[in-house]
Amino acid sequence: MAKKKASAARKPKPAKKAAKPAKAKPAKKTAPPKAVKAAKPLKAAKPLKAAKPSKAAKPVKAEKPVKAEKPTPAPAKVAPAPVEAKKKDGKKGAGPKPSAPIPPPSLSAPTRRPDGWVGPLPDKPLPRATKLPSELEALTKREMEQVYTVGARGVFGEGPLKGRLIVYQGFPYLEVIGRDKRELWFLLQGPDQEVLPAYVDHRVSVSGLIKKNHNYGGTVDVRKYSAKKVETDAPAPVVVPEEKLRLFSPGEIETISQPGMSVGQRGYATLRGRLEMSGEEFYLVVTNHGTRQQVAFTIEGKAQKGLKKYVGEIMVATGVIEKATGWGGTIAAEVCEPRAPEYPPVSRDLIEVTTIEGASSNPKNATVKVNNGLVVRLPEKQGYVWSIEPGTAKRLSLREVNLEPQGPVREFFFTPRNPGLLDIDFFLAKTHNPMQVSKQFRLTVDVKPLEVVLP
């Protein structure tokens, strides 16, 4: 038995050698299709598992497919050929790539149309709907916020919209100003779609089924609408309600009389001051007379007639006051009445008075004794007033500032009380704006003490 088994094992060996050239030759000549045939015997190997107790001849058949696996590397050698061809094809296509333009993507549509339109477009060429859809639930406040927001979509429901009606490609659209002042466009549909284009550039209110199916708008199935024409050619004049004239309190009158206070105030009050004249205008000096901080109000109205004879006197004017600048304004006087001065003028008969006439470009000098008088007379011009600094007026004891209409000439009267050398700067500036200086004059005053005579 051992000899038979050995002989049986030796017999298939020549068959193996014959099988090698038979299957190897077609494997070299043929392409992958024969590799598929070589793979078929592999399926026959499945019954080998069940045929284990078979005779010695059966394992010979099982050995053939095992040895048939040798030609499988042959198609593996042939398989790289198409890979190399692909690489070669890639090398060939790599040449013209830099010169060839990159084609635009066919699926990416621009966000805007060539004419700049970004709103929704109708689904059909002429979506003339003759029937309206059934009513849905009304939109909530939150859903209406989504309707007015750019980028929000997918909102459906009943609600109102207001805006300007425009026509694009023959279809009526409602242009609505949404959140962040951004524009939304809603296509108006329904039985009234053919009528609505007649209300172009009108203010239109619609109510119906709103469908927000676009980032920049949607559609509205109009159930009701109303249109109002916007008048752009001749806008109606804006009627400004007239402010009621109020009566100034004593505290407000005191504030108005101070320089730089209550600018722009307007009301009814009574003012008291010294009447002066500049050209044909009369004005009332209320406070800080003769200094650069004086506040004056020009008298207007019928009450200014016959005031020339009262120039230089104390006057009381009642009317509508309007303070235009920090240094005065106007008063539409209804009544102007003279009043007696609060204190009598200083008598000049018992003191020695030094007089300086005119203004020059060169500084002048003057000598005055303590508690005696110094008079400076300066010619004025229309619309301008001579004044000094408030601090200087206090140091030199400014007593009176008088205006002589003939000329006109302004007179300053001082009674210095402290000895020493002082400089007085005179400024010729506008009546209601002392910052606009036209001319300047300096006077140096030497105040000498009184001589004491010992017995």
Phi, psi and omega in degrees: 000322178296326179289323180294319179295321179293323179289324179292327178286333181278330185298316181292344182300315176296330178295324178297318180294325179287330181287329181300308181290329182294321183265337181285324183294309179295334180293324180287323185280322190269164179271187183308337180306323182282338173295330176293319178296323179292334179282341181299316179301338179298324177295328179291344180290341180299314178295346179296327181295321180281340184260041179294320182278016180290171182286179184291340181288332182291320177298339177295318179293326179291331180288331182297311178296329179296318179285337179291347177292343180298320179291349179300323174297336180299311175295334177296328177287326181284330183300319179299343182302312178295331178294318178294324178296323178294318179298318179296320178297322178295322177295321180294320181283343181287341182293304186281359183299314181299323184278330183284134178289148181281120182292142178291151179295138185280342185261350182269106179272146179293150180288333180244147175283165180303332179271008177088002182283129179241000181281178180287155178245152181292149180287326183246159178300317180225080181281069179275097182276131179263342180236148178263147178290164179293153183288141177252185179288150179290147180288142176278173179299320180294320179291325176295326175298322177292326178297322182274001183256131178288131179101339177275136182213167180090025180253131180225137176162173181275138179183169180260155175217146177230144178176192180261134183272128176234164180238126178230119181055037176085002182248141178281135177233146176257115180271114185246137175270112184267204181292150182060027177059033179259150188267142176232148182234128180240125178285125182270123182239167178124183181298336181269013184294329180282339182270328187298327179301341178291342181259035180296143182063022174260159172275112189243136173244127181234155173220139182169203182275115181262130176235109179266085182248018182217152180297327184246030177147212182174217181229156176226121172275101191286125173258319176223149177208157174215141184236143178224130183283135178267120181275107179256335183291310183235085181293145181293136180297136181284120181273111179274121180297129183289129180290137179289134180287125182253157181269123180288138175280165177303324178293321178292325177295322178295322179291319179296330182283351181268145181292136177078009183246149172055044178288133179092358180285146180218131181184184183254130182198176177239128181244149178234132180189186180265132182277129177227170187223140176221104185071243178254005182259144175248138178222154184251116178274117188269310183222163175052053184293128176088356179252173181284358178251017182287147180245125184226147179236126178285132182273127178237166177099184183288339184290349181281353178289136178077019180268353186296326182285350180256012181297132181094355181256169178279131181232153175239122182241135179239130180170198182272123183255137174223114181269108185275322181233178179290348184245018174140195182183227182228158174222118176278088190284134172265326181222134173231120182230139177285152177226158178286148179294153182289329180221147181290152178292158181287131179285131181257007184282331186261004180235161178271126185246128175257129185246134175242126182251137172073166179239142181226167179288333179270142179293147178250161180239149178214147179240128183223145174271154180299140179065018173250178188258149174229122181245128177239121181246122184232132177284143181248172172231164188297131179086357182235151184225140173278138179208163178233173179287145180299324179294321178295320179298327180284320182293323182263006177056069176290120184261314186220149172227109185246151179238125174261117184299331179286110178137292346282156182231133178255136183242128175252130181240118181246151170228082184298143182244344182243131179288157179142181181254120184232148176251132177246123177257124177255135183239128174263104186229171180293156187296311185259010177210083184292353178284339179271092185268129178263327183208153181223143182219136181244138178232126178262123184245129176254106180268117182260145179287166178287144178276128180263120180260117180274142180288000000 
